[in-house]
Amino acid sequence: MRKVPLKESLKIIGRGSVNWLADRPIVVSFEVTDACTCYCKHCDHGGPRDQSRNLSPGDYRRYMEALRPCVVQVSGGEPMMRKDLVEIVRNIKDGSGIPYTILVSNWSLMNEARYRALVEAGIDQFSVSLDFPDSRHDEFRGHPGLYAHLSRTVPRLAALGHDNIVLNSCITSRNVDEINRLADKAREWGVNLCYSAYSVRRTGCRDYFLNTAEQLAVMNRELDRVEGRRDATNWIVNAPSTMQATRRYFETGGTPGCKAGHRFLVVTADGALQPCSMQFQRYPLEDRGRMIEEFTRTNTCDQCYVSIRSYLDKSFPQLLWENVSGFFSFQGREERQAKAQAAGA
């Protein structure tokens, strides 16, 4: 996984440190639309939705000025259903190297022109959903032909050399034995890989949780193999501590101590603040403090370990160290290029 250059790294770390001390969110997820091109079995979104009340691209600058996150997820629904997505990203970045910005998408609408435009606008990482390493992905996502599209598009865009594409595979009872084959597919396509964990709270369906000792044994066997595949390229994006916490989440049936609404939050398509995408208490932008008091300080929900939470359920020193070692660079561009050339010689 490509590391963020020195100048941007220092800006992101600086803002994150200030936010931690000032009780501002580290990560904000902008759900720019509720509409989606898929009907995923493990998701509560799906299909067309009313988009008439969506925030305009310019509205996002006001939210950025108030919340000042160091990391932003641009998600949905399917964010690429927004024809003005490039303008949204430009308003989030505002000509700056921060925040570190991740586009979370199923890539059904991705092509080379849109990819290049989004990179130019400021997307630092493309998170691409993949549940199976073959056409079973289509059935799980309710989108015929999606896997074939990904198998053509992902390797072609990875070959452009930005090293900014991450397959996101949500572990469920249906694909738990595919964990390493999904890693094989990421290697084959020349991209990176991140695992997340299914939450019953999102759909109310427990069938996709790991419910049996056999399923847990398969998960542990598969993740043991994944841990042995790590290398210096950081292509397995999850930190080892996150992998261990994911195992505990499935083994115990939950993870308490969630800081939703405090360390991270969601901005809905129409501009309300929510503690997370699965907690539907809504607050105006000006009332984030009330959200912390009314929700975060009394929150007992333990029903998810999604990626946005998994990176923040840590002490600040651990969070800083894992991101410095995995994503941020303290070398100048010329020094990094020289080392890369020497390695390739």
N, C-alpha and C positions, 0 to 999 in steps of 0.2 A: 504494500500500500504506500503510495507516494506520501512523503512527509511534507508538511506545510513549511514554506520557506521561513528563514530566520526572522525577518521583519514582521511578517504576519503572525508567526508563532508568539513573539513577544507581546504583540497587541492582544491576542486572544488570551494568553495566560494572565496578562495584566488585568484585563477586564474581568475574567473569571475570578481572580483573587479579590478584586474590589467587590464584585457581586456577592461572593460568599460572605464577606464581612458585613456588607450593607443589606443583607437579606433580600437581594434581588434574584430573580431566577437565573440559573446557569443556562438552561435550555428552554426554548419556546418552540412548540410545534404549531405552525400555522396550517390549519385544515382549510385549504383555499376553496374547496368545493365538497359538497356531500355526494355529488353524482359520481358514478363509477362505470367503467366499461365491463367489469366482471361481477360475478355473483358468488363470491368465495364462501366455502362452507364454514370457515372459521372466523368470519367477519360479519359485523352488524351493518355494514354499508353494502350497497349493491344496486346497479342499474341507474336509470335516470332519476334525478331529483330536481326540485325547484331551485334554480340558480339566480333568481331575480334579486335576492337580497344579499348576494355575495359582496364582500368588500371590494372596492375598486383598487387598482394597483397603488394609487397614491395614498390610500388609507393606511397601508402597511408602514409607511414612514412614521406616522404618528405613534403606532404601537412600538416600533423600534426605539423611538426617542424616549418613550415612557418606561419600557421594560429593559432595554439595553442588554439583551442576552449575548453571551459569547458564542453560543451555538444555536442554530435555527434548523429545524426540520420543516420542509415544505411538503405537505402531504394532503390527503383527502379522506374519503373518496379517491378518485384518480386525478391528481393535480394537472395532468397534461390535457384534461378536458377543457381547461381554461386556455382560450386562444391568446390571452394576454399574460400568460405565465412568465414570459421573458421580462415584461415590464414589472411584474410583481417582484421577481428576483432582483432586478435593478434597484427597486425602491428599498428592498431589505438590505442590500449591500451598500447603496448610496455612495458608490465610487470608492469604497474602503475594502481592505483585506479582511475585515471582520464584519459580521460574525462568520465563523466557519459554517457553511450552508450545505445541507444535505437534502437532495430531492428523493422522496420515498414514492416509488411508482411501480406499477406492474409492467410498464414499458410496452403495452399494447399499441401505443400511439407514437413510439419513438422511431425516429429516422435520423440519418446523418445530419441533415440540415438543422433539425431541432436540437440535436445533441451539441453541435458546434455553437449554436446561438446561446444555449444555456451555459455552456462553459465560459463563453465570452461575457455573459451577464454576471457570472460569479458563483455558479454552482461548484462546490469543492468536491462533493462526493455524490455519486448516483447509487442509491440503494434500490436494487431490482429484486422483486419478489420471485422466488423459485421454490416450489414445494416438492417437486419430484424431478429427477434427472431425465425425464422422458415425457411422452405425451399424456401420461396420467395427470400431469400438471393442468392440462386443459379441462379435464372433468372436475378436478378439485376447485378450479377457478371459474367454472361455468363459461368458458370462452374458447370455443373450438378454434384450433389453429394457432393458439398463443405460443405453445412451446416451439413450433416450427419457426415462428417469427423471431423468438428469442434466440434460437440456435443459429439463425442467420445474422441477426442484428448485433448481439452482444459481442461475438468475436470480431466482427468487422470494426465496431467502434473501439473495442479494446486495442486493436492494432494501430489506432491513431497515436497511442503512446502516452496518454495522460495518466494512466494508472489510477483512475478515480472511480472505477466501477466495482461495486460490492454486491454480490448475491446475498439476499437476506432469506434465510430458510427458517420458517417457524416450525419448531419441533412439535409434532402431534402424534397420537397413537397410530395414525395411518402411515407416517413416513419415518418413524423412529429407526427402522432398520435401513433407511436410505442415507443416514447422516454422512457416511464416508463416500458413498456414491455421489452425493451432492458436492462433496469436496473434490472428487475426481472431475466432476463437470466444471467446477470453477477453474481448476488447473487446465483442463482441456480448452476452455474458452479464454484463458489468459487473464482472469480477473480474480478478485478477492472474495472472501466468504465471511458472513456473520450469521450466527445462529440466534434465534429468539425463541420464546416459549409461549405455547398456546395458553390462553386464559379462558376459563369457563365463563367469566363475567361478561365477556364480549357478546356471546350468543346465547348463554344459558344452557348450552349443550355439553354434557360431560363426556360424551362418547369420544371426543378427540383428545381428552386429557390422558395422561399415562396412569391407568387405573389398576394395573396388575403388577405383581412381582416380576412376571416374565418381561413385561414391557420396560420396567425399570432396569432389569438386568441387561436388556438389549441396549438401552440408552447408555448405561455405564460402559459397556463393552465398546460401543461405537465412539463415545467421547474419549475413552482411553486411547483409542487408535488416533483420533484427531490430535490429541495432545502430543503424540509422537511425531506428528507431521509438521509441527511448527518449524519455521526457519527465520533467517534474518530479514526476509522480505516483508514480514508481518502480514502475509496473505490470509492467515486466520486472524480476523480482526478482534474477536473477543479476547479479552485478557484472561489469563488462567483463573484469576479470582472470580471473574464473571461466570466462567464455565462451572466452577465448583458451586457457586450460588445457584446456578440453574439446576444442577443435580439436586441440591437440597430442596428447591422449590417443588420439583416433581415428587421427591421422596416424602416430603412432609405435607404436601397438599396446599402450600401457601407460603408467603414470605411477609411477615409483619414489618412494621416500621416505615411504611411508605411516606415520602415527603412530597407527594403530589400537591400542587398549588403553591409550594414554597420553592424547592430547588428546580422544579420544572412545572410547566403548565401548558394548556392548550388554548389557542385562540380559534374559535369556531369560524365557519365560513361567513357568518353574518356579524362577527365582531365581538361576541361574548367571550369572557374568560371562563374556562372550566378547569378544575384541578387536573383532570386527565381525560382521555378520550372515552373512558368507561364510567366516569362519574359526572352526572349531568346537572349538577348545581351550576347555575349561570350567574355571572357577575359582570357589571360594566368595568371597563378598563380602570376607572378611578377607584374601584373598590377591591383591589387585589389584597390590601391589608385585611379587609373584612373576610375575604375568602380564607386567608391563613388562619384567622381566629376561629371562624365558624366551621371550617372543614379540616384543615391540616392538623391543627392542634388536638382535635378529637378523633381523627381518622383511625379506624381500626381495620380497614379493608386490607386483606392480605392475598387477594385473588389474582394477582398478576405478577409477572416478572418480565415485562416487555423491555425492549432495548433501551428506550429513553430513560426508564427507571434504573435498569441494571448498571448503567454507567455512573449513576449518581448516588447509589446506596453504599457510599464509602466515605471514609474520612477524607478531609481535604488533602493531607499529604499523600495518601494512597492514590487519590484521583489525579493529583498533579503528576506524580511519578509515572503512573501508567500511561497518561497521555503524552508526557514528554518522551518516554521511551518508545511509544508506538506511533505517534502522529506528528509530533512537532520536531523541528530541526533547529539545532543551535550552531549549524555551520552556514557560512555564506554560500551563495549560489556557485561561485567559482571553485570553492573548496569541495563542494558536493560533486560538481562535474568532474573535477580532477580525480576524485576517488572512484567515481563510476567508470571513468576511462581506464584507470589502473586495474580495476577489477575485471574489465572486459578484455584486457590486453593478453 
